[in-house]
Amino acid sequence: MYVIYTIWSGHLGGGSTLLGYIGIDTIIEQMRKKTMKAGFDFNIMIVGQSGLGKSTLVNTLFKSQVSRWSSAWGSEFKLPKTVEIKAVSHVIEEGGVKMKLTVIDTPGFGDQINNENCWEPISKYINEQYEKFLKEEVNIARKKRIPDTRVHCCLYFISPTGHSLRQLDIEFMKHLSRMVNIVPVIAKSDTMTPDEKNEFKQRVRKELEVCGIEFYPQKEFDDDMEDKNENDKIREAMPFAVVGSDKEYQVNGKRVLGRKTAWGVIEVENPNHCEFALLRDFLIRTHLQDLKEITHNIHYETYRAKRLNENGGLHPISNDVPILFYASLPPSLPPEGSASLCVISQWGKVWAHRDS
């Protein structure tokens, strides 16, 4: 049996009425200032076969040349024999807010004759980033701010066939959906008519459901009804049918990002033409922080618990072991060195030891 002794350093009571202004409401502003100084990290992985406009779409999302692989590959470039992970980082700034954006590209994915287990290098890369973070975290003298290279979001590009998902698409998302936040998108959706696009989206959602593939935002992680209602709308709109372009054209006296065709300009940010604006708002304006939190609290914690168990790490107190709590010290403290756990909090110290 475990016995827990507690020394309270103050009285714990219910809510109190403040007799005057003390400044608690400035905490949010204090946090904002510290966060602004530290900046943000966001790591996004793009996966899909060649020719789907992955790099172009990411450049369009962040309105800068954050993914340069397409320009670096000339006509003499040959596809790699296996998936080669390439990461490039940029610091982008808007309104005084700095963000270190890392784009992880996976050239060669799905482009080979034999694509058996071609997701394994991607799975290995994701786990390597978790391992790197874990090693920094368990160091005795760890850094004040651990560099975060973990993949926060994986944009999976689906070819606009109009028929169904490839078996490769299903296998990839099935293997990695519980390891990373997967956001499926239909690339180059302007190659389909509106009816074809809607039918294809419904078919893809149905296939993902039948195969038990969970994409972000996952239903079990909805915090409350407000989150559920907001995320239900997003889940119904997925996969986002998008068009990417880093070229501007003149339309009705305005410069817009778009793709020029024989019958006009497809405006990237026009919701009547494609769902790029929905994807951008979802990824950056409403769910960016949640993507990071799900990565840290769910995917990384799952990996961390597995690694610690493999290494004979800390064993949690099981539910079937009775626990005794004391609001004050017993007549005598447990012998020095017998405590297996000592936690110091703002309320005092907590000792736990096995009572034989």
N, C-alpha and C positions, 0 to 999 in steps of 0.2 A: 504494500500500500504506500502511496505517496502522501506526505503531509506537507502542507504549505503554510508557512508562518509569514505574517505581514506586519510591518510597522507603518502605521499611517503618519504622514507628516502634516496632516491637516484634516479638518472636518469636511466630510462629503455630505452635501445636502442638496435640496432641490434648487430650482431657479430662483435667483434673487432679483429684486427690483433695484435698478441703479439709481442712486441719489443725485447723479450728475454725469456730465460727459467725461468719459475716460479714454476714448479713442479706439475702441475695438474695431470700429468700422473702417479703420485705415489699414487693417491687415491685408485686405485684397490689394490695395495700392502698393503696400510694401512688397508683396509677392510679385506683383506685376513688374516693379522696378528691378528686382533681383533676376527675374526670368528674362527680362529685356537685356540685361547685361550679359547673362550667361548664353543667351541665344538658344536656338532649337536645332534638333537633329531630325531628319526624316529620310528613311532609306526605302526606296521603292524598287522592286524587281520587275522586269518586263520579260514575259515568256510567250513564245509563239513562233510559228514557222516564218521563214524569211518572206519579205514582200508584203507584209500586212501593215506596214507603216508604224511600227512600234516606236522607233526613235522620233519620228515626226510628231506622233501624238504626245509623247512626253515633253518635247520642245514646246508644243502648243499649250499644254497644260500649264507650264511654268513661264510661258512667254519669254523664253531665252534658250540659247543653244546649250542645253544641259546634257544632251546625248549626242555625241559627235561621231558615232561609229560609222554611220552611213557615208559621211563625207570623207572619212579616212579610208574607206574601202574603195579602191579603184576598180576598173574593169578587169584587172589582172588578179584581183583577190579571189582566193579559193575558199570555199566553205571548210571550216575545221572538221577533222575526222570525227571528233567527239564534241560534246557540249563544252565550250570554254567560257567560264564566267569572267566577265569584264566589268569592273566597277569604276565609275568616275565621279568625283565629288566637286561640287561648286558651292560657293557661299552666295546666296541671293538675298537681297534686301528690299523691303517694301515698307514705307511708313515708319522707318526707324527700327523695324523688326528684322533681325538677321536669322537666316536659317541655312544650316549646312545640309544641302540636298545631295544625297548619293543615289545615283541611278545604276542599278546592277543589270547588265544586259546578258542574255544567254544565247549568243549567236550559234547557229548550228542545231538548235533544238528542233527535232522533228523533220530535219531535212535529209536524213540519211535513208538508204534503202532498208537497212535493218535498224529500227528504232527501239529495239528491246532494251528495257531498263534505262532509257536515255534520260530519265528524270533523276537517276541516282547522283550524278555530279551536282545537281541543283539541291537535292536533299542534303548531300554532304556539306555543301557550302553553307546552307542555313544552319545546320548543326554546329559547324565550325565557329560561326559567329556567336552562338549561344555559349559554346565552350570557352571562347575567348573572354566573354563577359563574366562567366562563372569564375574563371581563374583570377580575374581582377577582383572580383567580389569577395573571394575567400582569403585573399592576401591579408596578413596581419597588418601591414602598413599599406593600406590601399589608397588609391588616389582619391582626392576630394570629389572629383567628378570623373566617373568611369566612362571612357570613350564608348559610344553606343554604335556598333556596326550591325546590330541585329536587323533582319529584314522586317519592316513594319507592314508592308503591303506588297502583294504579288498581283500585278495586273496580268491576267491570262487572256491572250488574244485568240479569239475564235474566228476561223475562216468563214466568210459570208457565203456558205454553200447553199443555204436555203433548205437543206435537207435535214441533217442531224449532226450530232457531234461525232467526231472521229473517235475510234477506240483509244487512240493515243491521248486525246483530250480527257476522256473519262478516266483512264489509268493515272494520268498525271495528277488530276485534281483529287482523285480518291486517295492517292498516296500522300499528298502534301496538304490536304485541307485541314488536318488536325495539327499541323506543324507551323503553319503560317496563315495570315489573313489573305484569302484568295478573293479577288474581285474579277469576275468574268466580264469581258467586253467583246462585242461583235465589231470587228475591224472593217473599215471601208464599207460601211452600211449603205452608201449611196449607190452601190451596185444592185440593190434590191428595191423593188417597189414597196410602198407603205404596207400593202397587204401581205406581201412576202415577208417583210421584216417582222410584222406582228406575229404571224404564224410561226416563224422561225424562233422568235423569242419564247413563245409559249412552249414550243417543242423542246427547246434547250432546258427551260425550267423544269419541265416534266421529267426529262432524262436525268437531270441532276438529282431530283427528288427520288426517283426510282432507284438510282445507284447509291443513295445514301450519302451524297456529297454535300457538305455544308460549306457555303460560301459566306463571306462577310457581308452584312452583319448577321451573326448567328443568333437564332431565336433565344437560346438559353442564356445569352448574355444581356438581354434587355433588362435594365435596372428597374423600370417602373412602367406604368401605363402610358405615360407621355413618350418615353423612349420606344415602347412597343408600337404605338400608333405611327410615330415618325418612321421607324425602321420597316414597318409593314409596307408603307408606301414605296420605300426604296426597294424592298425585296420584290414587290410586284412589278417594278420598272426594270429589274435586272433580267438578263444581262444588258447593259447599256449599249445601244447601237450608235457608234460614233464615227466621225470623220475627222481626220487630223490634217492640218495644213499650216505651214509657216509663211505663206505668201499672202499679200494683201491685194485687194482689188477695190475699185471704186463702184459702190452700189448706192444709188439714190443720193449721191452727194457725200457719202460717208466711206471711209476706208475700213474694210472688213477683212478678217481672215477667211479664206475660202478656197475652193477648188473650182477652176473654170472649166466648163464643159461647152459643148456646141449649143446647148439650149439655155445657158445662163451660168450663174455663179452659185455654188452650194456654199452657203454661209455656215461656217463651223459653229459659231456661237448663237445661231438662230434656232430656238427649240422646235420650230416648225420643219426644219431641215434635218436635224439629227439631235442626239441626246448628249452631245459633248458638254453643254452647259450644266446638265444634271450631274454628270460624272465629276466635273471640276468642283462644283459646289459641294458634292458629297465628299470627295477626297480631301479638299483643302479647307472649305469654309465651315463645315459642320462636323466632320468625323475624323479629322487628322489626329487630334489628341486621343480620341477613343481608340484609333488603330494602334497607337503607341501603347496605350494602357492595356489593351487586350494582349498585345505582344508580350508585355512585361508580366502581367498578372496571370495569364493563362498559358500561352505557348512556352514562354521561357520557364515559368514555374514548373510546368509539366516536365520539361527537359531537366531542370535542376533537381527535382525530386527523384527522377529516375537515376541520375548520375550519383547523387548522394547515397541512394540505396545500394547501387552497384558497388560503391566504395566503402560500404559499411558505415555510412555517415550517421548523423544524429537520428535517433529513433524517437518518434513522438510518443507521448503518453497515450496508451490505448484507452478506448472508451470504457472498457470493462474493469479498469483499475480504479478503486474508490479514491476520491480526493477529499481531504479535510482542509477547510479554510479557517484561519484565525484572524480576527480583526485586530488583535493585539498580540504581543509576545506571550508565549506560555511561560510558566515559572522558570524554565531553564532553556537556553538556546541549544540547538543541536551541536554536537562537538565540531570544532573547527576542522574543515576538510571533508566533512561527511556530506555537505550539501552538493547535490548534483546539478543544481541550477540556482543562479542568483541573478535576479533581474532588478535593475535600478530604474525606477520611473519617477515622475514628478510627485507621486503620492508616497513614495517610500521604497523599501526593499522587500523583495519576496524571496524566501528560501524554500526550496523543495528538496526533500530527501526521502529515501525509501525507509519506511518504518518496518523493521523485521519483527 
